[in-house]
Amino acid sequence: MPQKKKKRAIQKRKANAVKRKSPAIQRKRRQTAAKKHEIAVIDTIAAMRRFASTARAKKKKIGFVPTMGALHEGHISLIRAAKKDCDVVIVSIFVNPTQFSPTEDLSKYPRTFDSDQKLIAGAGGHAIFYPTNMMMYPEGYATYVTVESLSSLLCGVTRPHHFRGVTTVVTKLFTIITPDIAYFGEKDYQQAAIIRRMTADLNLPVMIKTCPVIRAENGLALSSRNRYLSDKEKADAPLLCRSLLAARAAYAKGGRDVKALTDIMESVLRGGKTLRIDYIAFVDAATLAKKTTADNNTRIIMAVYCGSTRLIDNMAIR
């Protein structure tokens, strides 16, 4: 092959390799997979019960991923984990009104069902449960589930009714879908701990599995709320992860005093003009009890306002 043709061929291969890695190409592949993959959209409780009952009668293991829609790669990682473990994967999309406080704009939460459906199908989901508010909370609804010991800590201080809404809707979804395994992301670390405790306390026959935080290249934990951020806020938001890594590095060098470690995190966060700390806590990874001295079982949990958007993140200290 002449030298010029060989050079052009190499350049073409490199260009194609870059294209294959691009987010746009990956999205297109998922969409193509969605067309080939049959997926049921179930919009009544009775139909959802029948679907789950049929799967169970066939001795199928059911995996369940509860979401509020506006899906991203964090959600997709949960669906893939469920697909790996289970025969049938059900994903719920329900923007749960009971976990929003009066000061939070429920109507502002993104609704992206069409793109969500394609992502779920492309990741290997078999069914989407898509109920209405009236189905889940009919007129006169009066029953709520609360995990008293864990719901008032950390995020529960500034969002006092949030976790009651989460545990109530998850309990209802568990009783409707009857999954063998339910999947939650570690980004919502307190939520996962509360649901695990609730499931144990109520003797619900559901295994709770948590999956690692999925981050952007700059370290920002993926969240449906990231789309609210302005360009300036997007530039500041990765400081949450950097502050966690700074505390982790200090611990690796022998730092154990929580106040000193917190100071390190705060100094990093001060580099972001749009950031305002809600809380930083060093807690026992199992009980969420606060620590004054860090050890290997410590989890660092934080909530920070980036502009008007509240972001959460967490990391094991080692």
N, C-alpha and C positions, 0 to 999 in steps of 0.2 A: 504493500500500500504506500503510495506517495506520502511524503512527510506532511504536506498540507492537509490531505484527506484524513490522515491518522490523527492530526491535531484537532481537526474539526469533530471527529468521532469522539475523542476524549472529552472535549468541551460539551458535546451534546449529552453524553452519559452523565457528566457532572450536573448539568442543568436539570436533567430528568430526575436525578437523585434528590436535588434540592426541592423540586416540585412535589415529589412523593412525600417529603417530610413536612410540607407546608400545611398549616391548619385548614386552609380552604380545601385542599385535596383530601385531607382526612375526613372533613365534614361531608364531602361529596361521597366518599366511600361508605360512610355510615348511612347516608341517605339511600344509596343504592342497595345496601344490605337491608334497609327497612322495607323496601319494595318487595324484596324476595322473601322476607320473613313475615309470616302471618302473625298478627297480634290482635287480640280481642280487646275492645274498649267496652268496659262494663260500667253502666251508669245507674244501676239500682242495687240496693242491698240484697234483695231476693236473688237477682241474677248472679251477684258475686258469691253468695252462699252456695248456689247450685254449681257454679264453676269449681269452687274449692272442694265441694263434696264429691263431685265427679272425679277430680284429681286424686282425692284421698281414697276413693273406692278402688282406684286403679293402683293403689300402693305407691303413689307418687309423693316424693318429698317436696314440700312447698317452701320456697324462700320468698321473703317479703321485704320490700324496700319502701318505707313510707317517705313521701316527699310533699313539698308544697309547690312543685313545678319549678319553672325557670331553671332547668337542669344545666349542670356543668360537669366537668370531668370528675369532680368529687363524687357526684351522684352516680356517674357511669361506672366508677370503680366499685361502688357497692353492688350495682347490678351484675357486673362481671364476677364479683366474688360469689354472689348468689347463684349465678349460672354455673359456676364451677362446682358448688356444693350440692345443688338441688336439681330436681327433675323439672319443676315448674317454678317460674319466677313471676311474681305479681308485684307491680309497682303502683302505689296509690298517688294520685295527684289531688290534693285538697288543701286549699288555702284556709287554714283553720282559724276562724274568727276569735275563738276563745283564748288564743295565746297572744293576741294583740292587746295592748293597753289602750285606754281612751286617748292617750297623746300620740299613739302610733297610727299612721295612715294605712288602714287595711286596703283601701281602694288603690293605693299607690303600688302595692306589691305586684311585681311583674307576672302577667299571665301569658304563657307562650306555649299553649297546648300543642299546636301543630308541630313545632320544632321538637318539643319534648317527646311526642309520640314517635317521631323518626329516630331520635336518639335512643329511646328505650328499645325499640325494635332492633336497631343496629347493634345494641349491646347484648342482645339475646333474651330480652324480656318476652314473656308469653301473654301477659294480660295487664291492662291498666284499669284500676278501679278509680272512677271519676265521679264521685257523688256530689250532690248539691248540699248547700248549707241546711236547707229544710229537711233533707233526709237524715243528716247527722244530728241536727238540733231542731227537732220539730217544736211547734208551739207548745209552751208549757214545760219544756225540758228543764229538769231540776237536779240532775245527778252529776256529781263531779268526783274525780279521783285526785287525792293529794298525798304526796310523800312528804310528810311534815318535816322530818329531820333534815332533808337535803334541799328542799325547794326554797327556803328562805335565805340561803347562803349565796354569796358571790353574785351571780346575775340576778338572783331572786331579791336582792336588796332594792335595786332600782326598778325591777320588773316583777312586782309582788304577785301578780296573777298569771304570769307567763307559764310557769311549769305546771300549774293546775290545768291549764288548757292543753298543754302537751300530753300529760299523763292521761287526761280524760279521753282525748281523741285517739291516742295510741291504744288504750284499753278497748275502746269501741272497735277499732280496726282489727285488733287481735281476735276479738270475739266473732267478728264477721268473716274474716279470712282464715282463721285458725292455722297460721303458718307453723312450720316446724322450726324455722330459723328466721329471725328478723335482723336486719343489717342497719347499723348506724355509723356515722363518721365520727372519728375522734376530735374533729374540729369543735363539735358541740360536746365537749368532754363532760360537763356537768349534766347535760341532758341524758347522755348515755348512762351515766352513773345512776341517775334517778330512775330511768326506765328499767335498768337491771334490778334495782332494789324493789321497784313496784312489782315486777314480774315474779320475783322471789316471794315477796310478802303475800301476793294474791294467789300463789301457787298456779300461775299460768303455765301451761305446758309449751312454752316457747323458749328456745335458746337465743340469747342475745349475743350477736357478734359485732365487734367494732373493727373498723378499717382505718388505716393511717390517714392523717391529714394530707390532702393533695394540694400542692403549692404551685404557683406560677414560677417562672424562671427567676424572678426577683425575690422569691421567698414569700410573697403574699399568699395567705391561705385562701383558696377558692371559696367564693360565697356568692349566692344569688344577689346579695346586696352590693357587691362590688360595682355593679353597673350604675349605681347611683353616684359614684365618685366623679368629681371634676378632674381635669388633667393635673392640676396642682395637688389635689388630694390623692390621686393615683401615684404621684411621685413620692408623697409622704408615707403612704400606707405600708410599704415594705419595711419601714422602721419597726413595726411591731415584731416581725420575725427577727430582725437584727438585734433588737433588745433582748429577746429570748436567748438568742445565740450568745450574746455578750454575757448574760448571767450564767449560762451553761459553761462558757469558757472560764469564767471566774471560779466556778465551783470545781472544775477540773484542776485548777491551780491551787485548790485548798480552801477557797472561800466557803464559809458555812453560815455566816451571820445573815439572816434574811433581810434585815434592814440595809446592810451594806450591798447585798445583791440587788435589792429593790432600787437603791440609789443609782446603781450602774444602769439599770434598765431605764430609769427616768431620765438620766443624762442623755441616753441615746434618743429617747422619744422627744426630748426638747429640741432636737434637730428638725422636727417637722412642725412648721408654723400652723398647720391646720389641725394638729392633733391635740386632744384633751383627754386625759386619763380618767376613766371611770373607776377602775380598780386594778391592782396587781396583787396577786395572792400566791403564796407558796403553800401548797396543801399536801396532805397525805393522798397518794394516788388512789387508794381504795375508799377511804372514808370522807375525803374532802375537808378533813379537819385542818385548820390553819396551823402552820409551823413557825416557830421563831428561829429554829436552827435547821438548816437543810440537811437531808441525807439522801441515800440512793433511791428511796421510795417517794421522793418529792416530785410533784407535778407543778409547774408554773402555769397559772391561768390568768388571763388578762382580758379586759374590755376597754376599748379606747374609741372615743368619738373622732372620726376623721371628717371634719366639717360637721354636717348634721347626721352623718351615717355612723351607726354604732357597729364597730367591728370587734370580733372576739378571736382569740388565738390561744394556743397552749402548747406546751412542750415538756417532755420528761427532762429532768435535770441532768440526766446522763444516758 
